Structure formats: structure tokens, C-alpha cells
Amino acid sequence: MERTVVRCADGHVFTAASFPMQQAERLGPGRLLRCPRCARLRSVVPVTLLKR
């Protein structure tokens, strides 16, 4: 299963098992997922990782 690094609206960074449209509500570029840090339903967006 593919893992995606995401950031919630409060700034918490965590990984999600996947970032598909059928498992999360779509809101613009982000999705609604439950944040494991604050245990609330938050808007999350994928984190772009910088390569050096």
C-alpha cells in the first residue's frame, strides 16, 4: 500500500496509507482526513519533498 506524507491545517505532518478520492472527502486541492496528532477531522494536503 502506498504511503503519502501529508500536512493537516494545524501544521501536523504525518503519513496516510493512501490519498485516494474514495477514502476521503474532497475539498479543493486537499482532502478531509482524521489527524492522528489532534484526533480531529482536518483538511490535509500532500507535502512536497525537496530533493537535493
C-alpha positions in Angstrom: 0.0 0.0 0.0 1.4 3.4 -0.9 2.1 5.9 1.9 1.7 9.7 1.3 3.2 12.4 3.6 0.5 15.0 4.3 0.2 18.1 6.4 -3.1 19.0 8.3 -4.5 22.5 8.6 -2.8 22.8 12.1 0.6 22.0 10.6 0.9 18.4 11.8 2.9 16.2 9.4 2.0 12.5 9.2 1.7 9.7 6.7 -1.6 8.5 5.3 -1.9 4.9 4.0 -3.2 6.4 0.7 -4.6 9.6 -0.6 -7.4 8.4 -2.9 -10.6 10.3 -3.5 -12.9 7.4 -2.4 -11.5 7.2 1.1 -11.6 10.9 1.9 -13.8 13.9 1.2 -12.5 16.2 -1.4 -12.2 19.9 -0.7 -10.3 21.7 -3.5 -6.7 20.5 -3.6 -6.9 18.9 -0.1 -8.8 16.1 1.5 -10.5 15.7 4.8 -8.7 13.1 7.0 -8.5 12.4 10.7 -5.3 13.8 12.1 -3.6 11.3 14.4 -1.9 14.1 16.4 -5.1 16.2 17.3 -7.7 13.4 16.6 -9.9 15.8 14.6 -11.1 15.8 11.0 -8.8 18.2 9.2 -8.2 19.4 5.7 -4.9 17.8 4.6 -2.6 18.4 1.6 0.3 16.3 0.3 3.7 17.5 1.4 6.1 18.2 -1.5 9.5 16.8 -0.6 12.6 18.8 -1.7 15.3 16.8 -3.4 18.9 18.0 -3.1 
